[in-house]
């Protein structure tokens, strides 16, 4: 009897659902998966929502999307997704993760009417290969040994080497760090070490593969990792190019046109993650993250330079970055431009107490040049924001950054309850998730005539 009642309820619910999905008013134009919805999902969602993306689940098939329909409706109605913190009324960038009101209307209407599709035809899928930030890599490079983390609930900072050998020297376009432990990898800074093939090389595949606790000098670390020449000639250490690899949640490598960017890539070398930061995992884990390497067609003409303001950077934070409990407090940092430059991209960085961020430049004549404004900081989504065209800053211009932090109980991301005083710490401690940072990183090239009109967008 009990079984029969539940069965009756089940079929009644099924009948109601069938009625609501199949009796769509004839006078309403209902979006279709193939004609309307698939393109929007591909353009606005699947770049992150795929197996190697930053999203927690895939949206590459009709079934994927339909199963997440209620969640998609919620994040659209509450303007949570797509995640694009930058204010588009202040400054526009390439690769903006935004959705138009028309696209949002189509998706919400499609969900409202039960995610309809033409069931008489096979439903095509979205291929990850067509997504602009994921072309096919030329090479995959794995670490000499996969790092092991104890799962002690503390932040971990590792130095990890990713050795490689190529048939010959070539040109490097960009490197993509592919996180395995997406939930715990917070950020990565990596250098490129290149060996001169005419010297006596170490067996750089051997030696210490990775360090967790760094209590030794960098020279001894490099020697122990077999990253020094063995012929006892000078110099002992090979060429190092800093900051070739970069990663933050939601970050995609910058792909520039042929006129700017790129590096020489020697046949013998190592990508050295000098700072691979993991958040405080409560469980032991093995990280099999790897690198995707993308070659460049021609010799780099204008190598990109990078500077960092604020924490560990070229400019002091005023006042010092100390945030008392139960306060909302703002800080500034400023730097003078010593030569005329063409600004390519900017990367604001704060941690969990971040509330808002604004950066602008003031020209020698007093004009204000907007760079970026993030009215509602979200630690989970941080990007290198690339300008459509270079932003030219004259010599003597001043870059100004204003960052506000919320160290109150009203901040849902505050790691401390009750709130306690938070500062930027010392050395690598300034990078712990529960400490704070104020950084403004920007990439540029020395100015050349006509840079104002050059396009930074590049197709695959």
N, C-alpha and C positions, 0 to 999 in steps of 0.2 A: 504494500500500500504506500509506504514511504517512497520507494523507488518510483512508483507510478506518478506520484505528485511531482517529484523533481523532474521527471521526464516531461510531464505536461508543461511545467514552467519553462523548461529548456526550449521546447518547440514553440511556445508562445512568444518568448523573447526573440527566437530566430525569425518568426513570422513578422514581428514588429520591425526588426532590423531590415528584413528583405523588403518590406513595404516602403520603409523610409528611403531606402537606397534605390529602389526600382521605380518609384513614382515621382520622378522629377518633373516639376511643372514644365509644360511644353513651351511656355512663352519665355523661358529663361535659357540663355546660352550658357551651357555648362562646359567648363574647360575639360580637355581631354589630355591624358598622359602623353601620348606621342606628339600631339599637335601643339600643346601649350605648356604643360608642366615640366616635362623632361628637360627642355632647354634651360628653364629657370633653375632647376635643381643643379644641372651641370655647371651653369655659370656662377651661381651664388653659393652653393653648398658643398658639392662633391670634392672640391679642391682640398678641403680639410676632412670631410667625412668619407674617408676611404681607408683601407688597411694601413697605409703608411702615413696617414695624415694626422693632424693634431686633434681631430674630433674623436669622441669616445665610441662612435659606431659608424658604419658605412651607410651611404646613401647613393648606391650605384645601380640599384635595380628598383623596379616598380614595387616589389615585395618589401624591400628595405624601407622605402618611403611610406608606403601604406601602413606598415607596422608602427611607424613613428609619427603617424599623422597627428595625434592629439598633442604630442610634445612639440611638433613643428608649429601647430596652431598657437600653442601657449607662448613660444619664444617670439613668434611674429607679432602677436597681439601686444606683447609686453616690450617690444623693441629690444630683445636680448640678442637675437641673431638676425643677420650675420654680425659677427663681432668686429666692429670698426670704431674704436674709441675716439679717433681724431674728428674734430669739428670741421665738416666740409664747407661750412660758411666762412671759416677763417683761412683755410688753405687746402687746395686740392692736391691729390697724390695719384701716382699710378697704382694699379692693382687694388683699387678700393673695394673692400668687402662690404658693399652696401646693396640694398634692394630698393627698387623704385616702388612707389605707391601702387602703380598698375600691376607690377609683378606680385606684390603682396596680396592684392585683391584677387588675382587669379588663383594663387595657391589656397587662400582661405575659402574661396568659393568651391574649389575642387574638393577640399576636405569636407566642407559643409554637406556636399551631395554624395558623400560616401566614396570618394576617390575613384571615380568612374574611369573605365578604359574600354577599348574595343576588344572584347574577348574573342573575336573571330580571327584575330591576327596575333602572331608571336610578339611579345613585348620586348623591345630592344633595350639593351643595357647601356649604361654609361661606362665607357672605358677610361681607366685612370690615365692611359697614355695620351688622351686628347686634352687633358687638363694642362693649362699653360705652364704651371710651375713644375710639372713632372715629365719632362722629356726623357727619353731613354738615356741612361748614363753610359759613358764610355768605359768606365772601370768602377769596380767596387773594391774598397780597401777595408780590411778588418783589423782589429787590434792584434798585437802579437799574442796576447792572452786575454780572455774576457775577464773584466774586473769582477771581484766578489765583494759584496757589502754585507756587513754583519747584521743589519737590521736592528740597531740599538736605539732607534728613535732620535738620532742626531744627524745634523747635516754632515755630508761627506764631500771633501774636495780632493780630486784625484789628478795625478799627472799620468797620462796614458799615451803610449806610442802606437801608431798605425803605420807599419813599414810597407813599402811598395818597391817594385822593380819594373821598369818599362823597357821595351825593345830599343828605344832611343829617346833623346831629349825631345820635348814638344812644348806646346803652349797650354797653360791652364786657364780656363775660363772662370769656373767657380766650383765650389765644393758644397755639397749638401750633407749635413749630419742627419742620419736617419735614426731616431731614438727607438730603442727596444723598450726600455722602461719609461714610456711616455708620461706616466703618472708621477715619476720621481725625478727625472732629469730636468733640472731647473734652467741651467744655462751652460754654454760651452764656449770657451775661447781657445783657438788652436793656431799654432804656428806651422810653417812649412820649413823643414830642414832639408837642404839639398847638398849632396856630396859631389865633389869634383872627381870625375872618373880617372883623372891622371894621378891622383893620390892613392896611398894605400888605405883601403877602406876597412872599417870594422865590420864584423858580422852583425849588422844592425837588426837582424831578426832575432838575435839572442840577447842575453843580458836581462836586466830587470825589466819586465814588461809594463809594470805600472806601480805607482806609489800612491798610498793613501795618506800616511802620516809623513809630512815633509819636514824633517828635522835636520837635514843635511844641506850643504850649499848647492846651488844649481850646478856648479862645475862638477862636483862629485856625483850628483844625480845623473848628469849627462854621460859621465864616464861609466857609471854603473849600468846605464841603459844602453851602452855600446853606441854612443852617438858622437864619438870623437875619432879623428884619424889616428892610425896606429904606426905611422912612419916616423914619429918623433920630430917632425918638421913643424914650422910655424906657418899659419896658425893651427892650433890644435883642434879648434872647433869649426865645423862647416858653416856655410851661409845659412842664416835664419831670417825668414820673412815673417813678420808678426801678423797676427789676426787675419789669416787666410780662411779659417773656419770659424763660424759663429752660429750660435743657436739660442733661441728663447722660445717659449711656448707660442705657437702660432706663426713663427718666423719662417720665411722662405728666402733662399739665397737671392742676392741681387744679380740680375742678368742685364748687363749693359750692352749697347751696340758696339760694333767693332772699333769705333773711334776712341773708346775709353775703356780702361780696366784691363784685367788679365795679368798673368805672371808667366815667367819662364818656368818650366817644369823639367828638372834634370831626371835622367833615367834611374838614378839611385837616390832614394830619399825616404823621409819619414814625416808624416803629419803628426805633430806632437800636441796633444790636448793638454796644454799647460794648466788649464783650469776646467775640469769637468765636475760640475756641482750637482749633487743629488740632494733632494729634500729629505727630511727625517722619516725614513721608512721604518715601520715597526717590525717588519719581517725580513729575514735574509733574502738576498736576491743576487742573481747573476745578470750582468748587463751585456747583451750581445749587439749593442748599437754598432753601426758601421758608417762608412763614408761613401757617397756617390761622387765620382769624379767626372767632370765635364771638360772636354778639350776645347781649345779655341782654334779657329781656322787660320788666323794670321798672327804675326808678332804684335804684342801689345804696344800701342803708340803712346798712350798717356796713362801710366800707372796711377792708381787711386791712392790718396793719402787719407789718414784718419786721425782725428783728435778727440779727446775726451775731456769734458768739463765736469767739475764737481768732485765726487768721491774718487780718489786715486787718480785724479786728472790734473789739468793745467791751471785750474782756477779754484780759489777757496770758496767754501760755502759760508754765507753770512746770514744770520749768526751761525756758529758751529751747529752741526746737525744733531741736536739733542732735543727730544720731544717729550715734555713732561706728561704725566698721566692726566687724563680727563681734559685735554686741551686740543684745539685745532690751531695749528701753527704753520706759518709760511716762511720760506727760506729763499734766498736768491744766490746766484753765482753768475759772474760776468767775465768775458774774455775779449781782448782786443784782437782784431784781424791784422796781422803784420804784413800781409801782401794781398793784392787783389786776387780773389779766388772765385771759382765756380762751384757752388754748393750742390751736391748731388743727392744726398739723403741725410736723414736725421733719425736718431734713436733715443727717445726719452726712456729713463729707467728709474723706477722706485720699487718698493716692496709692498707689503700688505697694508701699511698705514697710509699709502698714497691716496690723496683725495682729488687733486687736480694738478695740471701741469701746463705751463705756457712758455713758449720761447719765441723771441723775435730779435731782429737786429735793428740797430739805429745807425744810419749812415753818417758820414762826417758832416753832411749838411743838415742833419737832424730829422730826416725822414725815417718813419718806422716801416720795417719790412717784416710782415708776418711769416713765421716759420712753421709753428704747429701749436695747436691748442687742444688739450684733452680735458674737457669739463668734468668728466666722471672717470677717474682712473680705475682700471681693472687689471690687477696683477696677472690674471690668467692670459691676457692677450697683449703681447708686446711685439712691435715690428720695427724694422728699418723702413721708414717711410720715404719713398723715392719720388722726387719731383718730376712732373712731366717734362720740364726743361730745366737746365741748371739755373739756380738762383745766384745771381752775381752780387758779391759783396766787395765793395771798394776797400782798399787799404785804409786802416783807421776806423773801420766800422766796429761797432761793439755788439756782441751777442749777449743777450740778457735772458736768463732763465728764472722763472718764478714757480716754485713747487709748494703745494700745501698738503699737510698731513693731518689725518684724523685719528688721534689716540684716545678716543672715547668709546664707551660701551655701545654707542649708536653705530659704530663701524662694524658691520657683520664679519669682516675679514680680520679684525683685530685678534692676534694670536694669544693675547693675554687678558684673562678675566679674573679679577678686576684688572683694568689697565695699569701698566707700570711704565717707568721711564725707559725710553728706547733711544739708542744712538747708532752711529754707523760703525762702532767697534774699531778694532785695530787690525790692519793687514787683511788677511783672508777672512777674518771674522766679520768684516763689513759686508761680506757676501752671504752670510747666513740668512735664511728666509725670515727668521724672527728678529733680526736686526734691520736697520734701514740703510738705504742708499739714495743719493741724489746724483744722477749722471745724465749728461747730455752728450751723446756721441754723434759726430757728424763726419761724413766723407766728402772729399772735395778734390779738385785738381787746380793747379795754378791757372789763372784766367788766360784764355786766348781769344782773339777777336772773333766774334760771331757765336760765342758760346751761348748767348741768350736765346738763340733760335734753334739750337741743336736739340734733337729729340732723344730722350733717354729710354723710351719704350723700345723693346725688341721682341719680335715674333720668334717662335721656336725655329 
